Amino acid sequence: MADNKWYSLRVISGKEKKIKERIEKEIERNDWGSHVTKIVVPTEKVYKIRSGKKVISDRNILPGYILVEADPYALNGEVVDAITSLPNVIHFLGKAEPVAMRESEANRLLGKVDESLEAGDTMIEPFIEGETVKIIDGPFNEFVGDIQDVNEEKKKLKVIVKIFGRGTEVELNFMQVEKQS
């Protein structure tokens, strides 16, 4: 089992999850569980702020690719044909003779998948210095200001708000502001 390698399967972008399910069914139907041991759609958890609420979603790290862990001796003719003849599957890297990914490469992608499971904190639409935001929470609710500093780690912003004509620096967290459209 320890000798299994990861292979990259090119698929139609946007259909990765559906294809993964189809491959899993195909493997089950043919009893190839020992040949193909894992199928992963590399995603990371990201969040957006929609009307003041944090919305977490999955974003593909590699659109158009699925990672397949398989026994290199068993990933041949019949198995390769069965997988690549499924709808929306294009081909393995290496076509009929799949080429295994370098271990470091596979680990990097899979590590990214593992990390993001607990992280969930990459923002899809990051705040940018100089950008104008509206404060939607706290004592400065409804005020509009310009971002002076973004602290991605602490999820905090320094915003300059005009109060009685003078710029005042206010520290807010990401959830207290929304982008001005």
MARPA-512154 format. One line per field, with one value per atom (N, C-alpha, C): atom name; residue number from 1; x, y negated, z negated. Coordinates in pm, 1 decimal. Example, Ala and Ser with C-alpha at 12.3 -4.5 7.8 and 13.67 -1.06 7.14 Angstrom:
// MARPA-512154
atom = N / CA / C / N / CA / C
nr = 1 / 1 / 1 / 2 / 2 / 2
x = 1319.0 / 1230.0 / 1320.0 / 1285.0 / 1367.0 / 1290.0
y = 569.0 / 450.0 / 330.0 / 225.0 / 106.0 / -3.0
z = -780.0 / -780.0 / -780.0 / -708.0 / -714.0 / -787.0
//
This chain:
// MARPA-512154
atom = N / CA / C / N / CA / C / N / CA / C / N / CA / C / N / CA / C / N / CA / C / N / CA / C / N / CA / C / N / CA / C / N / CA / C / N / CA / C / N / CA / C / N / CA / C / N / CA / C / N / CA / C / N / CA / C / N / CA / C / N / CA / C / N / CA / C / N / CA / C / N / CA / C / N / CA / C / N / CA / C / N / CA / C / N / CA / C / N / CA / C / N / CA / C / N / CA / C / N / CA / C / N / CA / C / N / CA / C / N / CA / C / N / CA / C / N / CA / C / N / CA / C / N / CA / C / N / CA / C / N / CA / C / N / CA / C / N / CA / C / N / CA / C / N / CA / C / N / CA / C / N / CA / C / N / CA / C / N / CA / C / N / CA / C / N / CA / C / N / CA / C / N / CA / C / N / CA / C / N / CA / C / N / CA / C / N / CA / C / N / CA / C / N / CA / C / N / CA / C / N / CA / C / N / CA / C / N / CA / C / N / CA / C / N / CA / C / N / CA / C / N / CA / C / N / CA / C / N / CA / C / N / CA / C / N / CA / C / N / CA / C / N / CA / C / N / CA / C / N / CA / C / N / CA / C / N / CA / C / N / CA / C / N / CA / C / N / CA / C / N / CA / C / N / CA / C / N / CA / C / N / CA / C / N / CA / C / N / CA / C / N / CA / C / N / CA / C / N / CA / C / N / CA / C / N / CA / C / N / CA / C / N / CA / C / N / CA / C / N / CA / C / N / CA / C / N / CA / C / N / CA / C / N / CA / C / N / CA / C / N / CA / C / N / CA / C / N / CA / C / N / CA / C / N / CA / C / N / CA / C / N / CA / C / N / CA / C / N / CA / C / N / CA / C / N / CA / C / N / CA / C / N / CA / C / N / CA / C / N / CA / C / N / CA / C / N / CA / C / N / CA / C / N / CA / C / N / CA / C / N / CA / C / N / CA / C / N / CA / C / N / CA / C / N / CA / C / N / CA / C / N / CA / C / N / CA / C / N / CA / C / N / CA / C / N / CA / C / N / CA / C / N / CA / C / N / CA / C / N / CA / C / N / CA / C / N / CA / C / N / CA / C / N / CA / C / N / CA / C / N / CA / C / N / CA / C / N / CA / C / N / CA / C / N / CA / C / N / CA / C / N / CA / C / N / CA / C / N / CA / C / N / CA / C / N / CA / C / N / CA / C / N / CA / C / N / CA / C / N / CA / C / N / CA / C / N / CA / C / N / CA / C / N / CA / C / N / CA / C / N / CA / C / N / CA / C / N / CA / C / N / CA / C / N / CA / C / N / CA / C / N / CA / C / N / CA / C / N / CA / C / N / CA / C / N / CA / C / N / CA / C / N / CA / C / N / CA / C / N / CA / C / N / CA / C / N / CA / C / N / CA / C / N / CA / C / N / CA / C / N / CA / C / N / CA / C / N / CA / C / N / CA / C
nr = 1 / 1 / 1 / 2 / 2 / 2 / 3 / 3 / 3 / 4 / 4 / 4 / 5 / 5 / 5 / 6 / 6 / 6 / 7 / 7 / 7 / 8 / 8 / 8 / 9 / 9 / 9 / 10 / 10 / 10 / 11 / 11 / 11 / 12 / 12 / 12 / 13 / 13 / 13 / 14 / 14 / 14 / 15 / 15 / 15 / 16 / 16 / 16 / 17 / 17 / 17 / 18 / 18 / 18 / 19 / 19 / 19 / 20 / 20 / 20 / 21 / 21 / 21 / 22 / 22 / 22 / 23 / 23 / 23 / 24 / 24 / 24 / 25 / 25 / 25 / 26 / 26 / 26 / 27 / 27 / 27 / 28 / 28 / 28 / 29 / 29 / 29 / 30 / 30 / 30 / 31 / 31 / 31 / 32 / 32 / 32 / 33 / 33 / 33 / 34 / 34 / 34 / 35 / 35 / 35 / 36 / 36 / 36 / 37 / 37 / 37 / 38 / 38 / 38 / 39 / 39 / 39 / 40 / 40 / 40 / 41 / 41 / 41 / 42 / 42 / 42 / 43 / 43 / 43 / 44 / 44 / 44 / 45 / 45 / 45 / 46 / 46 / 46 / 47 / 47 / 47 / 48 / 48 / 48 / 49 / 49 / 49 / 50 / 50 / 50 / 51 / 51 / 51 / 52 / 52 / 52 / 53 / 53 / 53 / 54 / 54 / 54 / 55 / 55 / 55 / 56 / 56 / 56 / 57 / 57 / 57 / 58 / 58 / 58 / 59 / 59 / 59 / 60 / 60 / 60 / 61 / 61 / 61 / 62 / 62 / 62 / 63 / 63 / 63 / 64 / 64 / 64 / 65 / 65 / 65 / 66 / 66 / 66 / 67 / 67 / 67 / 68 / 68 / 68 / 69 / 69 / 69 / 70 / 70 / 70 / 71 / 71 / 71 / 72 / 72 / 72 / 73 / 73 / 73 / 74 / 74 / 74 / 75 / 75 / 75 / 76 / 76 / 76 / 77 / 77 / 77 / 78 / 78 / 78 / 79 / 79 / 79 / 80 / 80 / 80 / 81 / 81 / 81 / 82 / 82 / 82 / 83 / 83 / 83 / 84 / 84 / 84 / 85 / 85 / 85 / 86 / 86 / 86 / 87 / 87 / 87 / 88 / 88 / 88 / 89 / 89 / 89 / 90 / 90 / 90 / 91 / 91 / 91 / 92 / 92 / 92 / 93 / 93 / 93 / 94 / 94 / 94 / 95 / 95 / 95 / 96 / 96 / 96 / 97 / 97 / 97 / 98 / 98 / 98 / 99 / 99 / 99 / 100 / 100 / 100 / 101 / 101 / 101 / 102 / 102 / 102 / 103 / 103 / 103 / 104 / 104 / 104 / 105 / 105 / 105 / 106 / 106 / 106 / 107 / 107 / 107 / 108 / 108 / 108 / 109 / 109 / 109 / 110 / 110 / 110 / 111 / 111 / 111 / 112 / 112 / 112 / 113 / 113 / 113 / 114 / 114 / 114 / 115 / 115 / 115 / 116 / 116 / 116 / 117 / 117 / 117 / 118 / 118 / 118 / 119 / 119 / 119 / 120 / 120 / 120 / 121 / 121 / 121 / 122 / 122 / 122 / 123 / 123 / 123 / 124 / 124 / 124 / 125 / 125 / 125 / 126 / 126 / 126 / 127 / 127 / 127 / 128 / 128 / 128 / 129 / 129 / 129 / 130 / 130 / 130 / 131 / 131 / 131 / 132 / 132 / 132 / 133 / 133 / 133 / 134 / 134 / 134 / 135 / 135 / 135 / 136 / 136 / 136 / 137 / 137 / 137 / 138 / 138 / 138 / 139 / 139 / 139 / 140 / 140 / 140 / 141 / 141 / 141 / 142 / 142 / 142 / 143 / 143 / 143 / 144 / 144 / 144 / 145 / 145 / 145 / 146 / 146 / 146 / 147 / 147 / 147 / 148 / 148 / 148 / 149 / 149 / 149 / 150 / 150 / 150 / 151 / 151 / 151 / 152 / 152 / 152 / 153 / 153 / 153 / 154 / 154 / 154 / 155 / 155 / 155 / 156 / 156 / 156 / 157 / 157 / 157 / 158 / 158 / 158 / 159 / 159 / 159 / 160 / 160 / 160 / 161 / 161 / 161 / 162 / 162 / 162 / 163 / 163 / 163 / 164 / 164 / 164 / 165 / 165 / 165 / 166 / 166 / 166 / 167 / 167 / 167 / 168 / 168 / 168 / 169 / 169 / 169 / 170 / 170 / 170 / 171 / 171 / 171 / 172 / 172 / 172 / 173 / 173 / 173 / 174 / 174 / 174 / 175 / 175 / 175 / 176 / 176 / 176 / 177 / 177 / 177 / 178 / 178 / 178 / 179 / 179 / 179 / 180 / 180 / 180 / 181 / 181 / 181
x = 81.7 / 0.0 / 86.1 / 199.3 / 282.1 / 343.8 / 340.8 / 404.8 / 311.0 / 189.3 / 95.2 / 146.6 / 112.8 / 156.5 / 35.2 / 57.2 / -50.2 / -37.7 / -152.3 / -157.0 / -251.8 / -221.5 / -305.0 / -395.5 / -525.0 / -624.4 / -686.2 / -674.3 / -727.9 / -876.0 / -957.2 / -1102.0 / -1160.6 / -1287.9 / -1353.9 / -1371.0 / -1323.6 / -1329.5 / -1473.9 / -1496.7 / -1630.9 / -1709.2 / -1658.1 / -1729.7 / -1651.8 / -1548.2 / -1458.4 / -1529.7 / -1621.5 / -1689.8 / -1771.6 / -1846.7 / -1931.5 / -1843.8 / -1732.2 / -1643.4 / -1584.2 / -1545.7 / -1490.7 / -1591.4 / -1719.5 / -1823.5 / -1834.7 / -1830.5 / -1841.1 / -1725.0 / -1603.0 / -1486.0 / -1500.4 / -1544.7 / -1560.4 / -1659.9 / -1769.9 / -1869.4 / -1808.9 / -1733.5 / -1670.1 / -1574.2 / -1498.1 / -1400.9 / -1472.9 / -1580.8 / -1659.8 / -1720.7 / -1778.8 / -1845.5 / -1749.6 / -1624.6 / -1526.9 / -1440.2 / -1468.4 / -1393.6 / -1243.7 / -1212.5 / -1073.7 / -1023.3 / -1085.1 / -1047.0 / -900.4 / -838.6 / -696.5 / -607.8 / -662.6 / -585.9 / -584.8 / -704.8 / -719.3 / -768.7 / -682.6 / -712.7 / -773.3 / -748.2 / -803.0 / -822.2 / -929.2 / -953.3 / -980.1 / -903.7 / -914.5 / -933.0 / -1031.0 / -1044.1 / -976.5 / -859.7 / -788.8 / -864.3 / -915.2 / -986.7 / -929.4 / -958.8 / -923.0 / -1044.8 / -1055.4 / -1168.2 / -1135.7 / -1230.9 / -1211.9 / -1339.0 / -1329.6 / -1453.6 / -1470.8 / -1596.7 / -1637.3 / -1720.9 / -1736.8 / -1830.1 / -1948.9 / -2064.9 / -2188.3 / -2281.3 / -2322.5 / -2408.3 / -2368.3 / -2238.3 / -2188.4 / -2170.7 / -2199.3 / -2183.4 / -2069.6 / -1997.0 / -1885.4 / -1942.1 / -1919.9 / -1970.1 / -1849.6 / -1839.7 / -1725.1 / -1763.0 / -1672.8 / -1699.8 / -1569.7 / -1582.1 / -1464.0 / -1426.8 / -1298.7 / -1252.5 / -1149.3 / -1161.6 / -1064.9 / -927.1 / -827.2 / -689.6 / -643.3 / -686.6 / -644.0 / -764.4 / -832.5 / -950.2 / -912.0 / -994.6 / -967.3 / -879.5 / -850.2 / -768.0 / -825.2 / -807.8 / -842.0 / -716.3 / -685.3 / -569.3 / -618.8 / -550.3 / -589.0 / -470.9 / -493.9 / -387.9 / -411.4 / -307.7 / -325.9 / -197.2 / -214.8 / -102.4 / -45.8 / 81.9 / 137.9 / 131.2 / 134.2 / 131.0 / -9.3 / -109.1 / -247.2 / -309.1 / -247.3 / -304.3 / -257.5 / -326.1 / -286.4 / -410.4 / -389.8 / -494.8 / -638.2 / -692.5 / -835.1 / -878.5 / -801.5 / -836.8 / -829.9 / -721.6 / -703.7 / -817.3 / -847.1 / -953.9 / -1087.6 / -1117.2 / -1246.2 / -1260.3 / -1153.0 / -1159.2 / -1164.8 / -1078.5 / -1072.5 / -1190.6 / -1267.6 / -1383.1 / -1508.2 / -1495.4 / -1610.0 / -1636.4 / -1762.9 / -1793.6 / -1713.0 / -1671.4 / -1598.6 / -1455.5 / -1407.1 / -1267.8 / -1186.9 / -1075.4 / -996.0 / -888.9 / -790.2 / -689.8 / -601.2 / -526.4 / -423.9 / -305.2 / -222.8 / -96.2 / -16.0 / 23.2 / 91.5 / -3.5 / -127.3 / -230.8 / -247.3 / -223.0 / -247.8 / -148.2 / -32.2 / 68.0 / 82.7 / -9.9 / -7.2 / 128.4 / 170.0 / 296.5 / 265.9 / 332.6 / 308.2 / 361.4 / 294.7 / 341.2 / 460.2 / 546.3 / 653.5 / 588.7 / 645.8 / 587.5 / 574.7 / 679.3 / 678.0 / 561.3 / 536.3 / 428.3 / 292.5 / 272.8 / 147.3 / 128.8 / 234.4 / 224.0 / 192.5 / 248.3 / 221.8 / 72.8 / 16.1 / -126.2 / -213.3 / -176.1 / -256.9 / -239.4 / -118.2 / -92.8 / -179.5 / -190.5 / -273.2 / -417.7 / -461.1 / -597.6 / -614.0 / -517.7 / -526.8 / -525.2 / -430.8 / -418.7 / -548.9 / -609.6 / -725.8 / -846.2 / -843.0 / -957.1 / -974.1 / -861.1 / -879.4 / -866.9 / -800.8 / -778.8 / -906.9 / -959.1 / -1082.1 / -1073.6 / -954.4 / -943.1 / -871.6 / -873.0 / -818.8 / -937.6 / -923.3 / -1037.3 / -1034.7 / -1148.6 / -1153.9 / -1137.3 / -1202.8 / -1193.1 / -1123.0 / -991.4 / -919.1 / -941.0 / -921.3 / -927.4 / -792.4 / -794.6 / -672.4 / -655.8 / -530.7 / -504.0 / -551.6 / -614.8 / -662.9 / -806.3 / -857.2 / -993.1 / -1093.8 / -1208.9 / -1313.0 / -1409.3 / -1437.2 / -1529.6 / -1636.3 / -1748.1 / -1856.1 / -1854.6 / -1863.2 / -1864.6 / -2008.1 / -2024.5 / -2159.9 / -2186.9 / -2090.5 / -2108.8 / -2027.8 / -2074.5 / -1998.7 / -2038.6 / -1964.0 / -2000.1 / -1993.8 / -1918.1 / -1905.4 / -1992.1 / -2093.9 / -2187.0 / -2232.9 / -2239.9 / -2284.5 / -2176.8 / -2065.1 / -1958.7 / -1885.7 / -1825.6 / -1746.9 / -1604.5 / -1507.7 / -1368.8 / -1276.9 / -1150.2 / -1050.8 / -957.9 / -928.6 / -839.9 / -697.5 / -635.4 / -497.6 / -402.9 / -450.1 / -363.7 / -448.9 / -397.6 / -469.3 / -381.2 / -434.1 / -360.7 / -433.3 / -385.8 / -448.7 / -450.0 / -339.0 / -330.5 / -435.3 / -445.6 / -541.5 / -679.4 / -693.3 / -822.5 / -870.1 / -777.4 / -812.3 / -772.3 / -844.3 / -817.4 / -801.5 / -715.8 / -713.3 / -780.8 / -887.1 / -965.3 / -964.4 / -945.7 / -951.4 / -1094.1 / -1161.1 / -1299.7 / -1301.7 / -1375.6 / -1386.7 / -1494.1 / -1452.3 / -1547.8 / -1531.5 / -1639.3 / -1636.6 / -1525.8 / -1512.4 / -1416.9 / -1272.2 / -1245.1 / -1106.1 / -1094.7 / -984.0 / -962.0 / -925.1 / -999.2 / -972.3 / -947.4 / -840.5 / -807.7 / -890.3 / -954.5 / -1037.0 / -988.5 / -973.3 / -935.1 / -1060.4 / -1079.9 / -1200.0 / -1161.1 / -1249.2 / -1219.4 / -1291.0 / -1253.5 / -1306.8 / -1459.0 / -1519.6 / -1664.0 / -1739.0 / -1667.2 / -1736.3 / -1748.1 / -1689.8 / -1695.6 / -1740.1 / -1789.3 / -1814.8 / -1762.6 / -1725.9 / -1671.4 / -1778.4 / -1735.9 / -1827.4 / -1831.9 / -1951.8 / -1954.0 / -1966.3
y = 120.3 / 0.0 / -126.8 / -118.9 / -239.0 / -286.6 / -200.6 / -237.3 / -309.8 / -339.4 / -408.0 / -546.7 / -592.7 / -724.9 / -808.4 / -940.5 / -1032.7 / -1064.9 / -1069.3 / -1101.2 / -1218.4 / -1295.9 / -1411.7 / -1380.4 / -1398.2 / -1368.0 / -1498.5 / -1524.9 / -1648.4 / -1627.2 / -1721.5 / -1709.2 / -1843.3 / -1844.5 / -1969.7 / -2050.9 / -2174.7 / -2260.1 / -2285.5 / -2284.8 / -2310.3 / -2182.0 / -2068.7 / -1942.0 / -1846.0 / -1898.1 / -1811.5 / -1721.3 / -1780.3 / -1700.6 / -1586.2 / -1617.0 / -1517.7 / -1405.2 / -1442.5 / -1342.8 / -1253.6 / -1316.4 / -1238.5 / -1131.2 / -1169.6 / -1072.3 / -961.3 / -999.0 / -897.3 / -799.4 / -852.0 / -763.1 / -668.2 / -722.8 / -638.3 / -525.4 / -557.3 / -453.1 / -347.8 / -395.0 / -305.2 / -209.0 / -262.3 / -180.3 / -76.2 / -120.1 / -29.6 / 80.7 / 42.4 / 135.7 / 244.5 / 204.6 / 299.8 / 362.2 / 325.0 / 377.6 / 346.6 / 219.4 / 178.1 / 98.7 / 116.4 / 40.7 / 52.3 / 165.7 / 182.2 / 114.9 / 93.5 / 28.8 / -122.8 / -178.7 / -323.6 / -350.0 / -410.5 / -417.9 / -549.6 / -657.9 / -787.4 / -878.6 / -958.9 / -1057.6 / -1189.6 / -1291.0 / -1418.6 / -1532.8 / -1619.4 / -1744.6 / -1848.3 / -1900.6 / -1994.2 / -2126.1 / -2151.1 / -2275.7 / -2340.0 / -2466.8 / -2534.5 / -2610.7 / -2626.7 / -2699.9 / -2849.0 / -2925.2 / -3069.8 / -3136.4 / -3262.7 / -3328.0 / -3462.8 / -3498.1 / -3629.1 / -3688.9 / -3818.1 / -3877.9 / -3925.9 / -3866.8 / -3904.6 / -3964.9 / -4084.7 / -4161.4 / -4138.4 / -4157.5 / -4154.8 / -4015.2 / -3910.7 / -3774.0 / -3705.7 / -3622.9 / -3549.8 / -3426.0 / -3413.6 / -3299.0 / -3219.2 / -3093.1 / -3010.0 / -2920.7 / -2911.0 / -2821.7 / -2753.3 / -2651.6 / -2581.9 / -2642.0 / -2662.9 / -2712.3 / -2613.3 / -2576.0 / -2483.1 / -2546.6 / -2470.7 / -2519.0 / -2496.8 / -2385.1 / -2348.5 / -2321.9 / -2424.6 / -2397.5 / -2311.2 / -2211.4 / -2125.5 / -2005.2 / -1981.7 / -1865.9 / -1793.8 / -1662.7 / -1579.2 / -1499.4 / -1478.3 / -1396.4 / -1255.0 / -1157.7 / -1018.1 / -942.6 / -877.1 / -796.1 / -652.6 / -591.7 / -456.9 / -376.7 / -244.5 / -152.7 / -162.2 / -204.5 / -225.5 / -100.3 / 18.9 / 143.3 / 175.1 / 122.5 / 153.6 / 44.9 / -74.3 / -184.6 / -168.9 / -81.4 / -56.4 / -35.0 / 6.8 / 28.5 / 15.4 / 123.2 / 130.3 / 20.6 / 3.4 / -95.5 / -237.3 / -265.3 / -397.6 / -423.9 / -324.0 / -341.0 / -367.4 / -289.8 / -305.0 / -445.9 / -496.9 / -630.9 / -738.6 / -727.2 / -834.4 / -831.6 / -722.7 / -722.9 / -776.7 / -815.6 / -876.4 / -1014.9 / -1060.3 / -1193.9 / -1303.4 / -1402.2 / -1519.9 / -1493.7 / -1370.1 / -1340.8 / -1357.2 / -1428.8 / -1450.2 / -1341.0 / -1341.6 / -1235.1 / -1249.3 / -1143.3 / -1149.8 / -1224.5 / -1279.8 / -1336.6 / -1216.9 / -1217.5 / -1101.5 / -1014.5 / -1062.3 / -993.1 / -845.1 / -751.9 / -609.3 / -549.9 / -615.1 / -569.1 / -677.9 / -681.0 / -791.3 / -809.7 / -935.4 / -970.8 / -1015.7 / -954.3 / -990.0 / -1130.1 / -1197.9 / -1330.3 / -1311.3 / -1411.0 / -1404.9 / -1410.2 / -1338.2 / -1332.0 / -1471.3 / -1553.5 / -1688.0 / -1769.7 / -1751.3 / -1824.1 / -1780.9 / -1649.5 / -1596.2 / -1642.1 / -1633.2 / -1673.8 / -1821.0 / -1900.4 / -2044.2 / -2069.7 / -2005.8 / -2025.6 / -1966.9 / -1847.0 / -1782.4 / -1854.2 / -1905.5 / -1980.9 / -2105.0 / -2167.7 / -2286.8 / -2251.7 / -2132.6 / -2087.8 / -2069.2 / -2000.3 / -1975.7 / -2105.2 / -2193.4 / -2320.3 / -2398.2 / -2399.3 / -2485.2 / -2430.8 / -2304.3 / -2249.2 / -2322.7 / -2349.1 / -2421.8 / -2572.5 / -2615.4 / -2758.5 / -2832.2 / -2806.0 / -2871.9 / -3022.7 / -3077.3 / -3220.7 / -3295.1 / -3241.3 / -3316.8 / -3393.5 / -3521.8 / -3597.9 / -3609.7 / -3585.6 / -3588.8 / -3732.3 / -3825.9 / -3965.9 / -4043.1 / -4045.2 / -4108.5 / -4259.5 / -4316.4 / -4461.2 / -4517.1 / -4636.6 / -4696.4 / -4835.2 / -4868.8 / -5002.8 / -5106.9 / -5212.8 / -5320.2 / -5298.9 / -5176.8 / -5145.6 / -5208.4 / -5248.6 / -5308.3 / -5200.0 / -5200.4 / -5101.0 / -5170.8 / -5100.3 / -5152.4 / -5069.3 / -5135.8 / -5065.3 / -5020.0 / -4892.1 / -4838.4 / -4790.1 / -4814.6 / -4765.1 / -4850.4 / -4860.7 / -4933.8 / -5080.1 / -5156.7 / -5297.0 / -5384.4 / -5343.5 / -5425.4 / -5372.4 / -5294.1 / -5238.6 / -5347.1 / -5310.9 / -5401.6 / -5500.7 / -5512.6 / -5601.8 / -5538.0 / -5622.9 / -5573.9 / -5622.6 / -5535.5 / -5576.5 / -5506.4 / -5549.1 / -5489.0 / -5399.9 / -5282.5 / -5188.6 / -5242.4 / -5246.8 / -5293.4 / -5175.4 / -5067.8 / -4954.2 / -4827.8 / -4716.6 / -4589.3 / -4488.7 / -4427.6 / -4322.2 / -4191.2 / -4118.5 / -3993.9 / -3889.8 / -3882.5 / -3781.2 / -3801.0 / -3925.4 / -3952.8 / -3986.3 / -3992.4 / -4026.4 / -4164.3 / -4259.5 / -4394.3 / -4497.7 / -4610.1 / -4720.8 / -4848.2 / -4937.7 / -5073.1 / -5158.0 / -5224.6 / -5304.1 / -5449.6 / -5542.3 / -5685.0 / -5732.1 / -5775.3 / -5821.2 / -5971.3 / -6043.7 / -6189.4 / -6214.8 / -6271.9 / -6306.0 / -6456.1 / -6529.3 / -6676.0 / -6734.7 / -6679.1 / -6734.8 / -6693.2 / -6616.0 / -6574.3 / -6423.0 / -6378.5 / -6234.9 / -6171.0 / -6069.3 / -5997.9 / -5851.2 / -5795.3 / -5655.3 / -5563.5 / -5464.6 / -5370.0 / -5229.1 / -5141.8 / -5003.9 / -4917.5 / -4840.9 / -4758.2 / -4619.6 / -4520.9 / -4389.8 / -4378.2 / -4276.9 / -4261.3 / -4255.4 / -4200.9 / -4179.9 / -4311.3 / -4417.1 / -4542.5 / -4638.0 / -4599.4 / -4688.1 / -4611.1 / -4685.9 / -4622.2 / -4713.2 / -4651.8 / -4728.3 / -4821.0 / -4938.1 / -5032.2 / -4992.3 / -4975.1 / -4933.4 / -5055.1
z = 0.0 / 0.0 / 0.0 / -71.5 / -89.7 / 41.4 / 144.4 / 269.9 / 364.7 / 319.4 / 407.8 / 439.8 / 558.9 / 601.7 / 641.5 / 646.0 / 685.7 / 833.5 / 900.2 / 1042.3 / 1063.1 / 1166.9 / 1192.0 / 1311.2 / 1290.4 / 1392.7 / 1440.7 / 1570.3 / 1629.1 / 1657.3 / 1609.1 / 1628.3 / 1670.8 / 1707.0 / 1741.9 / 1613.0 / 1616.9 / 1499.1 / 1456.5 / 1325.0 / 1273.2 / 1249.2 / 1297.4 / 1280.3 / 1190.2 / 1122.7 / 1045.8 / 945.0 / 866.1 / 761.5 / 821.2 / 927.2 / 994.4 / 1050.3 / 1112.2 / 1171.2 / 1063.1 / 951.4 / 839.3 / 797.2 / 784.8 / 745.4 / 849.6 / 977.9 / 1084.6 / 1079.3 / 1058.3 / 1053.5 / 934.8 / 819.2 / 700.6 / 726.9 / 795.8 / 828.6 / 920.9 / 1020.4 / 1117.6 / 1047.3 / 952.0 / 879.6 / 795.7 / 731.3 / 648.1 / 734.9 / 847.7 / 937.5 / 986.8 / 1012.1 / 1065.0 / 956.7 / 832.0 / 718.8 / 732.1 / 764.3 / 780.1 / 660.1 / 545.5 / 426.1 / 391.5 / 425.5 / 393.0 / 498.4 / 618.4 / 726.4 / 709.0 / 691.6 / 679.2 / 537.5 / 454.5 / 311.5 / 265.8 / 341.3 / 298.2 / 417.8 / 409.7 / 514.2 / 443.5 / 478.9 / 408.5 / 507.3 / 477.7 / 552.5 / 463.4 / 503.7 / 415.3 / 399.5 / 278.1 / 251.4 / 126.7 / 109.4 / -15.1 / -62.7 / -193.4 / -249.7 / -242.2 / -192.1 / -183.0 / -233.8 / -272.0 / -313.8 / -248.6 / -239.7 / -190.0 / -299.3 / -296.1 / -390.8 / -310.7 / -338.7 / -270.0 / -372.5 / -350.7 / -442.6 / -588.5 / -614.9 / -751.7 / -809.4 / -732.7 / -783.2 / -708.5 / -782.6 / -724.1 / -654.5 / -525.7 / -449.5 / -402.7 / -448.5 / -411.8 / -295.1 / -198.6 / -86.6 / -45.2 / 39.1 / 89.7 / 223.9 / 242.8 / 372.4 / 425.3 / 550.8 / 609.1 / 614.9 / 571.4 / 581.7 / 725.6 / 785.2 / 920.1 / 1008.5 / 1056.0 / 1139.1 / 1259.0 / 1288.2 / 1402.8 / 1372.5 / 1243.8 / 1208.6 / 1088.1 / 1088.7 / 973.1 / 943.9 / 815.9 / 780.7 / 750.8 / 808.1 / 791.1 / 731.1 / 617.0 / 557.3 / 600.7 / 658.2 / 710.5 / 702.9 / 713.9 / 719.5 / 860.9 / 875.3 / 1009.0 / 1096.1 / 1034.0 / 1113.8 / 1161.8 / 1091.9 / 1129.7 / 1216.6 / 1215.3 / 1293.7 / 1438.0 / 1510.6 / 1648.9 / 1733.3 / 1855.5 / 1953.9 / 1909.5 / 1853.1 / 1821.6 / 1723.8 / 1617.0 / 1514.1 / 1572.5 / 1645.1 / 1706.1 / 1806.0 / 1890.9 / 1990.4 / 1923.0 / 1818.3 / 1750.0 / 1692.6 / 1632.6 / 1571.7 / 1680.5 / 1782.8 / 1882.7 / 1979.1 / 1981.6 / 2071.7 / 2002.1 / 1874.1 / 1803.9 / 1862.7 / 1858.4 / 1912.6 / 1842.4 / 1918.0 / 1868.7 / 1822.0 / 1836.8 / 1802.3 / 1930.5 / 1923.5 / 2044.2 / 2053.5 / 1963.5 / 1960.7 / 1838.3 / 1810.5 / 1705.5 / 1762.5 / 1673.9 / 1717.2 / 1766.7 / 1893.1 / 1950.3 / 2031.0 / 2050.1 / 2129.1 / 2089.4 / 2182.9 / 2156.2 / 2055.4 / 2041.4 / 1944.0 / 1837.4 / 1739.5 / 1642.0 / 1574.5 / 1565.9 / 1502.0 / 1359.1 / 1262.8 / 1122.4 / 1093.3 / 1001.1 / 959.5 / 866.5 / 859.8 / 760.5 / 623.2 / 529.6 / 396.0 / 334.5 / 354.8 / 296.1 / 351.5 / 481.0 / 547.1 / 490.3 / 480.4 / 427.4 / 282.9 / 204.0 / 63.1 / 48.7 / 139.3 / 132.4 / 153.3 / 256.5 / 284.0 / 174.6 / 128.1 / 24.5 / -108.0 / -131.4 / -253.7 / -254.5 / -137.7 / -124.5 / -157.2 / -112.9 / -142.2 / -293.4 / -357.0 / -501.4 / -580.8 / -546.5 / -618.7 / -614.2 / -496.7 / -481.1 / -555.8 / -593.9 / -666.9 / -799.0 / -867.6 / -993.8 / -975.2 / -869.2 / -852.5 / -818.3 / -701.1 / -657.4 / -661.9 / -648.1 / -668.7 / -557.3 / -438.1 / -325.7 / -271.8 / -264.3 / -217.7 / -66.7 / -3.2 / 142.7 / 191.1 / 123.0 / 164.1 / 52.8 / 54.9 / -55.3 / -59.9 / -178.6 / -192.5 / -148.9 / -89.9 / -37.4 / -98.2 / -131.2 / -185.0 / -84.5 / -138.6 / -52.1 / -5.3 / -23.9 / 18.7 / -78.2 / -26.4 / -109.2 / -156.6 / -287.4 / -343.0 / -426.2 / -443.0 / -527.3 / -655.0 / -769.1 / -897.1 / -923.5 / -955.7 / -971.2 / -1112.9 / -1204.6 / -1339.8 / -1436.2 / -1559.5 / -1660.7 / -1667.6 / -1748.9 / -1772.6 / -1647.5 / -1546.8 / -1426.1 / -1312.4 / -1347.1 / -1251.2 / -1153.2 / -1023.7 / -916.5 / -871.8 / -943.4 / -899.6 / -781.7 / -698.2 / -585.9 / -607.9 / -578.4 / -596.9 / -499.0 / -499.8 / -410.9 / -491.7 / -437.2 / -506.2 / -502.3 / -621.3 / -627.3 / -643.0 / -709.0 / -735.5 / -745.4 / -691.1 / -695.7 / -768.9 / -875.6 / -944.9 / -918.7 / -816.6 / -771.2 / -883.6 / -960.6 / -1066.8 / -1175.0 / -1221.3 / -1329.8 / -1277.8 / -1144.3 / -1082.5 / -1129.2 / -1133.0 / -1177.8 / -1072.5 / -1074.9 / -983.9 / -1064.1 / -1015.7 / -1070.8 / -965.1 / -1005.1 / -911.6 / -958.1 / -865.6 / -897.7 / -868.5 / -974.0 / -962.3 / -987.9 / -905.5 / -927.6 / -1032.6 / -1147.3 / -1252.6 / -1276.6 / -1261.5 / -1272.7 / -1185.4 / -1061.7 / -966.8 / -988.1 / -1095.8 / -1120.0 / -1103.8 / -1043.2 / -1026.5 / -1159.0 / -1197.8 / -1321.9 / -1289.6 / -1349.2 / -1322.6 / -1412.2 / -1350.9 / -1424.7 / -1389.5 / -1491.6 / -1461.9 / -1463.9 / -1356.5 / -1343.9 / -1297.6 / -1325.6 / -1267.7 / -1134.0 / -1055.6 / -919.9 / -917.7 / -1024.0 / -1026.4 / -1050.7 / -1089.2 / -1121.9 / -1004.1 / -890.6 / -774.2 / -651.6 / -552.5 / -423.8 / -315.4 / -203.3 / -92.6 / -36.1 / 4.4 / 70.2 / 216.5 / 270.8 / 412.4 / 501.8
//
